[in-house]
Amino acid sequence: MGNMGLPVKGEDMGTYADSIREWRELLPKEYAEAEMIKKQAQRLIDWLYDPVPNELGWVASRRVKTEGLADEAINWGDLRVIDVVTTSEGFLMHVEEAAPDCPNFCHWLAEKLVGWGWQVEVITEW
């Protein structure tokens, strides 16, 4: 193996999955999984936005209404996942720029993540 565990030209490279497994072993499992959950949750939040051709850049899309989130007290201009931590029951996620009581949004995000096998409690805060 070459520098940083990368294969050198002419060496057996194995499979892509083998390479990923080797790299993941370098990170603590908790960190890697929490980081994946955080990134996936942010992608779900980003899915709720549409680009607009002006200085604002993005606006909450019609999906906000169809997903039942239009009546929630949310700052759609800056909604983001700030951290994910491991708990005894799964994970706890903090999302910033939404009122502390946004039950539809919290349930929506948690249910989407359950679809990928993650038990996540979502807490919102300003």
C-alpha positions in Angstrom: 0.0 0.0 0.0 1.1 3.5 -0.8 0.8 6.7 1.3 -2.2 6.8 3.6 -3.3 3.3 2.8 -4.1 4.0 -0.8 -3.1 1.4 -3.4 -0.1 2.0 -5.6 -0.3 1.5 -9.3 0.1 -2.1 -10.0 -1.0 -3.3 -6.6 -4.2 -5.3 -6.1 -6.8 -2.6 -5.2 -9.5 -5.0 -3.8 -13.0 -3.9 -4.0 -14.4 -0.4 -3.4 -16.4 -1.8 -0.4 -13.1 -3.1 1.1 -11.6 0.3 0.8 -14.6 2.0 2.5 -14.4 -0.6 5.3 -10.7 0.1 5.9 -11.3 3.9 6.0 -14.3 3.6 8.3 -12.2 1.5 10.8 -10.1 4.6 11.2 -13.0 6.6 12.7 -14.9 5.7 15.9 -18.1 4.0 14.9 -20.2 6.5 16.9 -18.7 9.5 15.1 -19.0 8.0 11.7 -22.7 7.0 12.1 -23.7 10.2 13.8 -22.0 12.2 11.0 -23.8 10.2 8.4 -27.1 10.8 10.1 -26.4 14.5 10.3 -25.5 14.7 6.6 -28.6 12.7 5.5 -30.9 14.8 7.7 -29.5 18.0 6.2 -30.1 16.6 2.7 -33.7 15.9 3.7 -34.0 19.5 4.9 -32.4 20.8 1.7 -34.9 18.8 -0.3 -37.6 21.1 1.1 -36.1 24.1 -0.7 -36.2 25.2 -4.3 -33.5 27.5 -5.9 -34.7 30.9 -7.0 -32.9 33.3 -9.4 -32.5 36.3 -7.1 -30.4 37.4 -4.2 -32.2 35.1 -1.7 -30.9 32.0 -3.4 -33.4 29.5 -2.0 -37.1 29.4 -0.9 -39.2 26.8 0.9 -40.8 24.7 -1.9 -44.4 23.5 -2.3 -43.1 20.3 -0.7 -43.3 22.1 2.6 -47.1 22.3 2.2 -47.5 18.8 0.8 -45.5 17.3 3.7 -47.6 19.1 6.2 -45.0 21.5 7.5 -46.3 24.8 6.3 -47.9 25.7 9.7 -44.8 25.1 11.7 -42.9 28.0 13.2 -39.7 27.6 11.1 -37.1 30.0 9.8 -36.9 28.5 6.4 -34.0 30.8 5.5 -31.5 29.1 7.8 -32.9 25.7 9.0 -30.1 23.3 9.7 -28.9 20.3 11.7 -26.4 21.5 14.3 -25.5 18.1 15.9 -26.3 14.5 16.4 -25.3 12.5 19.5 -25.6 8.9 20.4 -28.0 7.9 23.2 -29.0 4.6 24.7 -32.1 4.5 22.5 -30.4 5.6 19.3 -29.6 9.2 18.4 -30.6 12.7 19.5 -30.6 15.4 16.8 -30.7 19.2 17.3 -32.1 21.3 14.5 -31.6 25.1 14.7 -34.0 27.8 13.4 -37.3 26.2 14.3 -39.5 26.8 17.3 -39.0 24.4 20.2 -42.4 22.9 19.5 -42.5 21.8 15.9 -44.1 18.4 16.2 -44.9 17.9 12.5 -41.4 18.8 11.4 -39.7 16.6 14.1 -42.0 13.7 13.3 -41.4 14.1 9.6 -37.6 14.1 9.9 -37.5 11.3 12.4 -39.7 9.1 10.2 -37.6 9.7 7.1 -34.5 8.6 9.0 -36.3 5.5 10.4 -36.7 4.5 6.8 -32.9 4.1 6.7 -32.8 2.2 10.0 -31.9 5.1 12.4 -33.9 5.7 15.6 -33.5 9.5 16.0 -35.3 11.9 18.3 -35.4 15.4 16.8 -35.3 18.5 19.0 -35.8 22.0 17.5 -34.6 25.3 18.9 -34.1 28.9 17.8 
